[in-house]
Amino acid sequence: MRKALAPAQRGLTRYDRARLQRALRYAEDVRVYQRAQALLLVAEGHTLAQAAHVTGLSRPTVYFWLKRYVQQRRIEALRDGPRRGRPPAADCISSEQILLELSSPPSDWGYSTHIWTVALLAGHLERRYGCPINPRTLRRRMKAMGLRWKRPRYVFSEKAPHLPQKKERLSVG
């Protein structure tokens, strides 16, 4: 195994060791903890490979974070930078627009039903606002808004309250 470079040769000082120990005590983010632990091992004289093995990081990753830390000399250098992430789906359709469309029945818009379904509402929003929205996305949005979606109960007819009396009258004559 290769002999470890002295911490001073890596650019680490005893002040850095104290700073990294403090960071381990107060770290709230697992990634920052893992990186600080790897750098502390290097500061104590271990090789990059040993530090990588103990922390579960790769050797190039430990080298990258060491280089970044030495440049800035701050624990904040071990934090992840902002990421873009996945773009929001159908961001041109707001919660207010969804509530506005739900406030009127679909028959007002020329549909041959009086109950909104998720698929029907998604298609309507897409045509009305020119922004495609998947029914699954619409369901997720509605759930986040606190709306609950239930399937409609179909009632074919209600019994008349005086049905037995009516039947007697019809059968007599």
C-alpha angles and dihedrals in degrees: 000000000000119000114253119246115241113262090244089057088055090051097255123132134191088261089058090052091054091046092051092048090052090048090054091054095050103031114129098176116074093215093053089048092051093048093045090050091052092049092047090055089051090047089054091056104266121136122255089249092054092048090048092049094050095047098038094241126124121256094245089051092053089048091050094052092044091054092046093048094048091052094054104023091212133111089228086071087071093060123098117257121237115285130208098225126184114330114247115264117240093353091168090070111076131197090251091056091050091051091047092055092045091053092072126052119250090244088071088063094050099264117139094234136070097212127072117230121194092247092048093048092047091052091046093050090048093052095041099046101024092234119119114232126181117227089237090055090049091051091050091048092049091050090051088051090055095251120139122211119212129175113250119256112229115217112189098194140336121235114250111248093235098038097132091053091048092051091053091052092050095048096048098060 
